[in-house]
Amino acid sequence: MPATRTTRTTLRGVAAAASLPLLIGALASCGYGAQADKSEDKSAATASAADGAKLSASEVRIGYFPNLTHATALVGLQEGLIAKELGGTAIKPQTFNAGPSEIEALNGGSLDIGFIGPSPAINGYVKSKGSNLRIISGSASGGVKLVVNPEKIKTLDDVKGKKIATPQKGNTQDVAFLNWIAEKGWKVDPESGKGDVSVVRTDNKVTPDAFKTGSIDGAWVPEPTASKLVADGGSVLLDETSLWPDKKFVITNIVVSQKFLKAHPDVVEAVLRGTVKTNEWITANPDKAKTSANAALEKETGKGLDAKVLDPAWQSILVTDDPLATTLKTESDWAVKAKLVEQPDLTGIYDLTLLNKVLKAAGKPEVSDAGLGAK
């Protein structure tokens, strides 16, 4: 297997986000487990491209979430690092609040490239029978924790019999928690969440209040929700990173419309040069990058993150060019094991050709598609 390129930052960034639903059998149009939030179209604030000749497209529409698991997008756009590589080709940014709505935009032709989690990437790929998207790069790893009320739960075995929140039935964190429960030898019905542990599916926006009122005893959640719970008196009982080989697992990928990739490979390559350089800049300038990302969040949402949440959350995120393909396959297998999904055929979900071209030109090692590359 080729060497991988994963950049450890001292990031104290918000993993955030939106938990991302997996494909479950015959899915509703917005994806399993929840209704997609309406996307926030930033077309009125189209980013100005750097001076220079246009590439084969006059603009590229890039989607992302306003949270720090999408730090590459936030910082790359905020600092102009992606625009610089595009010359005269303009960036039209769009933000989304849920993975299914971003996939819908990509599949519907209103988005060209998107930063998104593994579950909706799988969802979109399988629903389209492999025809509408490709994963072309990694972006972030980590940032998921089991945070508990320390007065009720002191050890991992104490989780049995307690009420633990996950963001959504069948989402990335829910599947990981169900797998952890199964490995402990405990039984939980994946549909109802009832069993040796009560798995309470709760929106991340509601989870902190549920924790403060005692409606839940803990939560298996991404950042910044995890750090918000800690700020409210919670204790980190387990960091999911510790469960993975090399302490890495995918939380955000970069995907592209296959139609756009075929028509404008030069534009896609330029975006990837920008994201690789952005990850380098984040690594070299972690404090500046944190400030930049929080400034982007404030611009997008009207409010930045408080330091007591931002700082610890930022520490738990890795920016990475490597899509960590083997971990995406593992996450899919866990969902099948939990009987939440039918076995998907992921062959062809990756096309890392342009990324590896960019990495090679930059003197960096190539990354692997774990045998799931386009033929």
Buried (B, 14 or more C-beta within 10 A) or exposed (E): EEEBBBBBBBBBBBBBBBBBBBBBEEBEEBBBBBEBBEBBBBEEEEBEBBEEEBBEBEBBBBBBBBBBBBBBBBBBBBBBBBBBBBBEBBBBBBBBBBBBBBBBBBBEEBBBBBBBBBBBBBBBBBBBEBEBBBBBBBBBBBBBBBBBBEEBBEEEEBBBEBBBBBBBBBBBBBBBBBBBBBEBEBEBEBEEBEBBBBBBBBBBEBBBEBBBEEBBBBBBBBBBBBBBBBBEEBBBBBBBBEBBEEBBBBBBBBBBBBBBBEBBBBBBBBBBBBBBBBBBBBBEBBEEBBBBBBBBBEBBEEEBBEEEBBBBBBBBBBBBBBBBBBBBBBBBBBBBBBEBBEEBEBEBBBBBBBBBBBBEEEEBBBBBBBEBBBE
